[in-house]
Amino acid sequence: MFFMQRWGLVLMDVQMPVMDGYTAAREIRRWEGEKKRKETPIIAFTAHAMKKDMQKSREAGCNFHLTKPVKKDTLLKTIMDHTREPGTESSHVQEQEGVVVHVDPDLRDLVPGYLENRQKDIRSIQSALEQGDYETIRFLGHSMKGSGGGYGFDTISEIGQFLEAAAKKEDGPEIEKWLRKLSTYLERVQIAPE
């Protein structure tokens, strides 16, 4: 059973008998929340490629959505992207002149709104920090951690994870550091042309 041991990543077939993959993903997230366990990356694996299907995967708690048939290189890259340990400032969280991100064509229309919402998160976190509201910061960091990779922004996921960890420790200077990195990243990120 899934809960008896720790797994590095779950490839979740969304059309399983008895319990579909969306329900299974929600159950995993519920259990992790109850046990205060670190989230296991969940990759939805399905033949459905519509925007609503990708959104359904994200809402169920999946970190990414792969559409069948999938190329071996794409599968391996996705696995590597979601199993990297962010214990240090990784290769993604760098000070670069420009950061070009390749976005799934089906998500391109959603990306501007997603990035704009991250700018709003910066303001919300700054306000929460001034009020000593670390729970709001933890929640927003956790949300970023879960959503970034689904849109192709692994750096946002990593920064979200660091913000969440800093909020749990109520470490204001660390939160400010990661807010600066997020702000810099959002200023420099560019979407690769189709």
C-alpha positions in Angstrom: 0.0 0.0 0.0 1.2 3.5 -0.8 1.2 4.7 2.8 3.4 2.0 4.2 6.6 3.4 2.7 8.0 6.6 1.3 8.0 7.0 -2.5 10.1 9.4 -4.6 7.4 10.0 -7.2 4.0 8.6 -8.3 3.1 8.2 -11.9 -0.7 8.4 -11.6 -2.9 6.8 -14.3 -6.0 8.9 -14.0 -8.3 6.2 -15.5 -7.9 3.3 -13.0 -10.7 0.9 -12.0 -12.3 1.1 -8.6 -10.6 4.4 -7.7 -9.7 6.9 -10.4 -6.4 8.8 -10.3 -7.9 12.1 -9.3 -9.5 10.6 -6.2 -6.3 8.7 -5.4 -4.2 11.9 -5.7 -6.6 13.7 -3.4 -6.5 10.8 -0.8 -2.7 10.9 -0.9 -2.7 14.7 -0.3 -5.2 14.3 2.5 -3.2 11.6 4.2 0.1 13.6 3.8 -1.6 16.6 5.4 -3.0 14.6 8.3 0.4 13.0 9.0 2.3 16.2 8.3 4.4 14.4 5.7 6.4 16.0 2.9 4.4 15.9 -0.3 5.3 13.1 -2.8 5.4 14.5 -6.4 2.4 13.1 -8.4 2.5 13.1 -12.2 -0.9 12.6 -13.8 -0.6 10.2 -16.7 -3.5 10.3 -19.2 -4.6 10.3 -22.8 -6.6 13.5 -22.2 -4.9 16.6 -23.2 -7.5 19.4 -22.9 -6.9 22.4 -20.7 -9.8 21.3 -18.4 -8.1 17.9 -18.0 -4.8 19.6 -16.9 -6.7 21.9 -14.6 -8.5 18.9 -13.1 -5.1 17.2 -12.4 -3.8 20.3 -10.7 -6.9 20.7 -8.6 -6.6 17.0 -7.5 -3.1 17.7 -6.1 -1.0 16.5 -9.0 2.2 18.4 -9.7 2.3 17.8 -13.4 0.2 16.4 -16.2 1.7 14.1 -18.9 -0.3 13.2 -22.0 0.0 9.8 -23.6 1.7 8.8 -25.8 4.7 10.4 -24.1 8.3 10.4 -25.5 10.9 8.8 -23.4 13.0 12.0 -23.1 9.9 14.0 -21.9 9.1 11.3 -19.3 12.7 11.2 -18.0 13.0 15.0 -17.8 9.7 15.2 -16.0 10.8 12.6 -13.5 14.1 14.3 -12.9 12.5 17.7 -12.5 10.2 16.4 -9.8 12.6 14.3 -7.9 15.4 16.7 -7.5 16.2 17.5 -3.8 16.0 21.3 -3.2 18.0 21.1 0.1 20.3 23.9 -1.2 19.9 26.7 -3.6 19.7 24.6 -6.7 20.7 25.2 -10.3 17.3 26.6 -11.0 17.4 29.4 -8.4 20.2 31.5 -9.9 20.8 35.1 -10.6 20.6 35.1 -14.4 20.3 37.8 -17.0 17.3 36.1 -18.5 15.5 32.9 -17.9 13.7 31.3 -20.8 11.0 28.8 -20.0 9.4 26.4 -22.4 5.7 26.2 -21.6 3.2 23.5 -22.7 1.3 25.0 -25.7 -2.0 24.2 -24.0 -1.1 26.3 -21.0 0.3 29.4 -22.8 -2.9 31.4 -22.4 -3.0 30.7 -18.7 0.7 31.7 -18.0 0.3 35.5 -17.9 -2.4 35.3 -15.3 -0.4 32.7 -13.3 2.7 35.0 -13.2 0.6 38.0 -12.4 -0.8 36.1 -9.4 2.7 35.4 -8.2 3.4 39.1 -8.2 0.3 39.5 -6.0 1.7 36.7 -3.8 4.8 38.8 -3.2 2.7 41.7 -2.0 0.6 39.4 0.2 3.7 37.8 1.7 5.3 41.2 2.4 2.1 42.4 4.1 1.8 39.1 6.1 5.5 39.4 7.2 4.9 42.9 8.5 2.0 41.6 10.6 3.9 38.5 11.7 1.3 36.3 9.9 3.5 33.3 9.2 0.6 30.9 8.5 -0.4 33.0 5.5 3.2 32.9 4.2 3.4 29.2 4.8 0.1 28.7 2.8 1.2 30.9 -0.1 4.6 29.2 -0.2 3.0 25.8 -0.2 0.6 26.8 -3.0 3.6 28.0 -5.1 5.5 24.8 -4.4 2.5 22.8 -5.8 1.6 24.9 -8.8 4.9 26.1 -10.3 6.0 22.9 -11.9 2.6 22.2 -13.4 2.9 25.4 -15.4 6.6 24.7 -16.3 8.1 27.0 -13.7 10.2 24.7 -11.5 12.0 27.6 -10.0 8.7 29.0 -8.6 8.1 25.6 -7.0 11.5 25.6 -5.4 11.2 29.1 -4.1 7.8 28.2 -2.7 9.2 25.3 -0.9 11.9 27.5 0.7 9.3 30.1 1.6 7.1 27.5 3.2 10.1 26.1 5.3 11.1 29.6 6.4 7.6 30.4 7.4 7.4 27.3 9.6 10.5 28.5 11.4 9.2 32.1 11.5 12.4 33.2 9.9 11.7 36.7 8.6 15.2 37.4 7.0 15.0 34.0 5.2 11.5 34.9 3.9 12.8 38.3 2.7 15.7 36.6 0.9 13.4 34.2 -1.0 10.9 37.0 -1.8 13.8 39.0 -3.4 14.7 35.9 -5.5 11.1 35.4 -6.6 10.8 39.1 -7.5 14.1 38.9 -9.6 13.0 35.7 -11.2 9.6 37.1 -12.3 11.3 40.2 -13.7 13.7 38.1 -15.8 11.6 35.1 -16.9 10.6 34.9 -20.5 8.4 32.4 -22.3 10.0 30.6 -25.2 8.3 31.3 -28.5 6.2 28.5 -29.9 
